Amino acid sequence: MVYSCSISKKQSQTGDALQYEGMHPASQINAVKNFINAKDKNTISAFEQMIVSANAALTMQHHALADFSVPGFYKDSATHRSNSLSIQKDGFAAYNCALAWRLTGEEKYRKKAVYFLDAWSTINKKYSQNDGSLVMAYSGTSFMMAAQLLKPSKKWETASRESFNQWLNNVYLHAANKIKKGHNNWGDWGCFGALLATSYLNDTAAFAENVQLLKKGIIDKISEDGHMPAETKRGGNSIWYTYFSLAPITASCWVVYTNTGENLFQLEQDGKSIKKALDYLLQYHENPGKWPWAKNPVTQVDNHRLGPVGVWPYNLFEAMHGIYQDKNFKKFADKEAPIIYPDHHYAWVFPSLMQPKIKGTNK
């Protein structure tokens, strides 16, 4: 699947305000539609996979909570998991259905996506406890991407939009802003969430501030050899946490590129770069016995907290092959492709279907 993503920061000839498009600009959506219509084998496979999960979402009922209360995982893992799943199930369903609507035009998907946004924007009033802001930030990105996909709809009622915007500002963006300056993956998810939210709100000033925060984080959090000190100190789960930091960092870079044209994937300073961190992660995920930061590090776990088996970090490298055209990334991701990441956190959720591409790097 080859296409060039045009920059989506637009200004009409009549002088209308600049319009951001978030994670999936129209150029990407139209390109994927063209591949579907052309019966491209890989695209069709990924599309059919996505439609299966979208159809399953059509019969779901929402799980919105008035108080999204998430205690620290190590304090109360059972409540952490159960309450986290409420937004994770609904957020994935909303994003899945919104994407299905944009690719098929079928109203049943649009209506169901709006249903989940309405539920959370009218019922949920706050987040609380130690991990409330973090889980709201990293799971609620799904709602941000769903809303951006729904934005062109003339059938999304004004009252519903306004209710969602109020929830976005009062709850979601508050959570993302609260943690976005954190020095580990908390900050990365907060920054990604803030970028998505300010893109949806078309708040150019706040978006620009978040871009500067992202740039600083890339240089501060990646070492010269590619390891990420704030994550590698996490013992046996340190490979996971390295992935869990790089997922929102790279997704943030994609949102910046689609909205402004600035390519932070190529940012390098003092020998530090995202590509070097990705190479480091891949090297040791494939050779965990040589991981210098812990003995017997976990590389695949499935406990509703660290992601489903057989998905991470394949989703990340499936997406990053589209950016860097690295044959090692492709060889690794092809073991699991086509890929959907269905739970826990939402950065590279549909990387096989909606693979990012940088203009001038496609082959």
N, C-alpha and C positions, 0 to 999 in steps of 0.2 A: 504494500500500500504506500504510494508515493504522492505526496502533495506538498505544496509550500503554503505555510500559514501566513496570510497577509496580516499586517498590523491592524488591530481592530480599534485603535483610538481614532475616532472619526469626528469630523466636523463638517456639517453640511454647507453648501454654497450659500445658503440663506443666513449663515451665521449662528446656527443653533449651537447649544453648548456641546462640548466634547462628550462623547458617549463611550463608556467602557463596556466590555463584553465578558469579563470574568474568565472562567476556565475554558469555555468552549465558544470561541468566536464563530460568527456565521460562516466564515471561509472554511473552517474545519468541518462544521456540520454539513455544509453543502458538498464538500469533497467526499465525505463518508457516504452521503446519499448517492452520489455519482458512482461510487464503487459498489454500493448495494445494487443499484440499477444495472450496472455492468456485470453483475454476478461474479465479482471478484471472490475467489474461493476463500481466502483468509478473512476477508471482511464479512462475508456471509456467515461463516462459522462463528465469528465473534458476535455478529448481530443476532443470530438465532439464539445464542447463549444468553444475551441480554434480554431478549423478548421473553424467554421462558421465565426469568425471574420477575420481569415486569408483570406478566400475566398472573403470577402467583401473588403479587402485591395487590392486585385488584380486589381480592377477597379479604384482605387484612383489615382489622380494626386498629385504631390508633392506641397508643400506650402513653399519651401525654400525662405528665405529672405537674400539679400546681407548684410543688417545690421539688426541683431536681436536686435531691439530696444524695450526695455521693461521698461516703466516708473514705478515708485512706485505705488502699487495698490491703496493706499489711495490718490494719487495725480491724477491719470488718470486711473480709473478702466477699462474703455471701451477699451482703447488701450492696456493696460496690458493684458487683457483677449484675445483680438483678435490676437495679435502678439505671445503670449504664445501658443495659440492653433496651430500655424503653426508647431512648433517643436513637440508639443505633439501628434498631429495627425500623423505626418510622422514618429516620433520615435517609437510610439506604433506599427504602421504598419510594419516598418522595423524589429523590434524585433519579432513581431508575425509571420511574414513570414519566418524569419530566423529559428525560432524554429520549425515551420511547416516543413521546408525543412529538418532539422536534424532528425525529427521524421518520416517523410514519404519518404524522398529522391526525392520528386517531384521537378523537375527543375523550374516549374513556380513560386514556392515560393522563391527559391534562387534568381532568376532573379529579382523578385519584391523587395526583400530586398536590393539587390545591387543597384537597381534603386533609392531608397530613399537615400542611403548612397552617391551615386554619385551626386545626386541633391544638397545635403547640402555641400558636400566637394568641389564642383565646383562653387556654387553660393554664399554661405555664407562666408563672409570675416571677420566679427567681430560681437561682441555683444556690446550693449551700453545702456546708461541710468541706473538709480539706481538699478533696479531689473534684468538687463540683465545677469549678472554673475550668480545670484542665479537660475533663471529659466533655463538658459543654463545648469547649473550643475545638477539640479534635474530632468529636463526633458530629457536632453541629455544622461543620463545613459542608456536610451533605445538604443541609437545608439552604445554605447560601448558594450552592451550585444549582440546586433545583429552582430556586427563585429566579436566578439569572436566566436560566433556560426558559422559564415561564414568562419572563418580562415582556416579550413581544406580543403575547396573547391579548387580544382585544376583549376576550371573554372572561378574563380574570377581573372580577368585580372590584370597583374602587374601594369599597368598604373592606374587602378581604385584603387587598394590597396594603391599605393603610394600617390594618391590624397587624399584618406581618411586619411592616416597617417599624411599628412601635415596639414590637417584641424584639426585633433585630437590634434596635438602639438601646432598649432598656435592659435586655437580658443578654443576648448573644454577644454583641459588640462590647458590652461592659465586661463580660468574662474574658474575651480575647484581649482587650486592652489591659486588663488586670495582670495578665501573665506574659505579655509579649516581650517584655524586657528581661525575661529570665535567662539565665546563663546556660541552660541545658535544653532538652527537647521541649520543655514547657514553653520557653520563649519562642521556639520555632513554630509550634502549633498556634500560639497566640498571634504571631506575626502573620502566618498564613490565613488564619481566620479573619484578622483585621483587614488584610489585603482583599480578600473575597468580599467582605462586608462593604468596605469603602468603594470597591469597584461597582457593586450592585447599587449603592447609593449615589454613585457618580460624584463622590466627594474627592475631587482632584487634589486638594491640599493635604487631606489626611492620607490619601493613597501615597502621595510623594513622601510624606514623613515615614510611612511604613517601608517604603523602598529603601530609604537610607538606613533604617534599622536592620533590614535584611542584609544589606551590603556589609554592615559592621559585623553582623552575626556570622556571616560566611568566613570572614577573615579571623574573627576571634575564636571560633569554635573548631576550626580545622587546623591540625598541625602540619608541619612541613612534609612529614612522611605520609600524611593522609589520615592518621587516626584522630579521633575526636575525644579529647581528654575527659570532658564532662560525662561522656557515655561509656568509655572503656573502663571507668572505675566502678562500674555496676556489677562486677563479679561475673557469675555464670551467665547472666542475661545481657552481657555487654555487647555481644554481636547484635542481638535484637535491638538494644537501645541505640546503637549506631544507625541501624536502618530506620528506627523510629524518629531520629533527628533528620536524616537525609530525605525521608519522604516529604515532609512539609517544606524543607528548604528548597528542594528541586521543584515542587509544585508551585511554591511562591515565585520562583524564577520564571516558570512558565506563564503565570498570571501577569507578571511584570512585562514579559516579552509580548504577550498577546495584546496588552493594553497600551504599551508605550514604544515597543520595538527595541528596548534596551536588552541586550543579551548578557545576562549575568551568569549564564552557564560557562562563559569564557573568562569570567573575572578571576584574576590571579594576582596575588601580592605576597611577596616574601616566600615564594615557592608554595603557597597555600592555594588550593583550588577545589571546587566541587568534584571535578573529574578525578583528582588524586584520591579524594575520600571514597568515591565510588569504587575505584580500582582496589583500594585497600579493603573495603568491605567484601567485595567479590572474592578476592584472593583468600581471605580467611574463612569466609562462609563455605568455600569449597575445601578448605584445609583447616578445619577447626582445631585439630590437634596441635597446630603450630601457632595458634592465637597466643600472643605474648601476655595477655592481660588476665587470663584465668585458665584453670585446668578444666577440661571437658566442658567448654561453653555450649550453651543450648543453641541449636540452629533451626529447630522446628518444634513449636509447641502449640497446643490447642486448648486453651483454658478460658476462652472468652475475654482474655485480657491481652495476651501477646499474639493474637492473630491465628487464623486457621492454618492447619498443616497444608503444605503444598502451594501456598499463595505468596507469603512474604519470604524473601525479598524479590521473588520473581516478578511481581507487579512493578516494582521500582525499576528493575533492569529492562523489562519489556518497554517501559516508557522511555528510559534513558537511551536505549538503542536508537529510538527515533530522533533523539537530540544529537548524539555523538557518532552515530553510525559505527559503533564499535562491534566488531565481529564476536568478541568474547561475551559482550552483553547479550547479543542475539542468541549465541549458542546456549548460554545459560537459561535465558527466558524461554526458549523453545521447548525446554523440558516440560513446561506446564501450559504453554499457550494452546488455545486462547484463554485469557485470564480475566476473571472478575474477582475483586476483593470485596466480599459482601458484609463484613462486620468490623466492629471495634473502632476504626478510625478511617477517615476518608480523604485521601490525597489522590493516589493513582488507583481509582476504582475500576475503570474500564480501559486499561492501558492497551489492550489488543485492538479494541474497536476504535477508541479515540486516542490513538497514539500521537503524541506531539511531534511536530516537525518544525525545524528552523529553516527559513528560506535560505537557499544557497548551500544546504548541507545534504539534501536528499539525493539518493542514488538508486 
